[in-house]
Amino acid sequence: MVVGQFLQVRDGERVTVFTDHGRREEAEAIALAAEEARADVIVVDISRQVADLLRGDDFFIPPAPHVLGAMDGANVGVFVVDETYAFRLDHKIYKVTETSEERSFFSIDPGMGSWGLTPADIAEVQARGDRLLAAIDGGDQVHITSPGGTDLTLSIQGRECLYVKPVPWRGLASVYPVPLWGELNWAPIEDSAEGVVVIDGLSEATEQIKDVAAPVSWTVRGGRVVDVHGSSPDAEEWRAVFAIDEGAAVVGEFGVGANHRAIPATQSEKAMLGTIHLGMGENQLYPGGLNRSQVHVDGGVRAVTVEVDGRTVISDGAVVV
């Protein structure tokens, strides 16, 4: 299913599978399936590059020239690596190489072989995402609340949706994650967000993606986080992110999840039904986004209620449109 339906590998294509020590077995399974689809396949181990990024202080380290050469020589590049590395590469891919119908990049979500995903699941996520798109896109004022204490308003007026569908298309300027997706994203008007955010789910402010150990509260004014409350390690990590540069504390993305099969505490939680996430910092990849930063880091809020221009579209985590 992954190689045929999601990656859409074609007869004779050059497929390069990039992997690391922790996910080598999954990478070999992807390579074998691509070979069975009559592709020309190589596997490239980038464990050292992944480890260097995770150990270092930089948000992103560009791939080494010989890794870039392997990327540029592929019709399909598949990253079966630590998901933090894949996520950060996704947000910088447009700076290191060009993508096209003949050169596309994907990352494979962790846990391959345990997803239990069916064609009916895919159809359900797509239909739910389409309903959310119809209800939210073209709106203006968004109000987000949660049992954890989030109470935030922001504007998406004039901003189109970046829709991460469960089944991707080729040539996107991204390292498209598969297969547990169904995520709708908007770049808010940069100075519009106001209120309180309580991050009680996914955090990308850490060396590796995880859930916060305890909720982290932000005060947001004029589109920017002006205070992080508490002294927990998670709170300190968010403070460090927001101090990286002028744009890092700006709410650059409002994302909504539509996938009932997404896995908590992994990158795919950003697509999880009942959640929203806020992407802080760089939003050049999101239609209309004007904020610039060295980083783009997401924080998740669970069991949300979302109103758009006074109409409830999600209530206590359930889609009601």
Secondary structure by P-SEA (a helix, b strand, c coil): cccccccccccbbbbbbbbccccaaaaaaaaaaaaaaccbbbbbbaaaaaaaaaacccccccccaaaaaaaaaccbbbbcccaaaaaaaaacccccccccccbbbbbbccccccccccaaaaaaaaaaaaaaaaacccccbbbbbcccbbbbbbbccccccccccccccccccccccccccbbbbbbccccccbbbbbbccccccccccccccbbbbbbbccccccccccccaaaaaaaaaaacccccccccbbbbbcccccccccccccccccbbbbbcccccccccccccccbbbbbbbcbbbbbcccccccccccccc
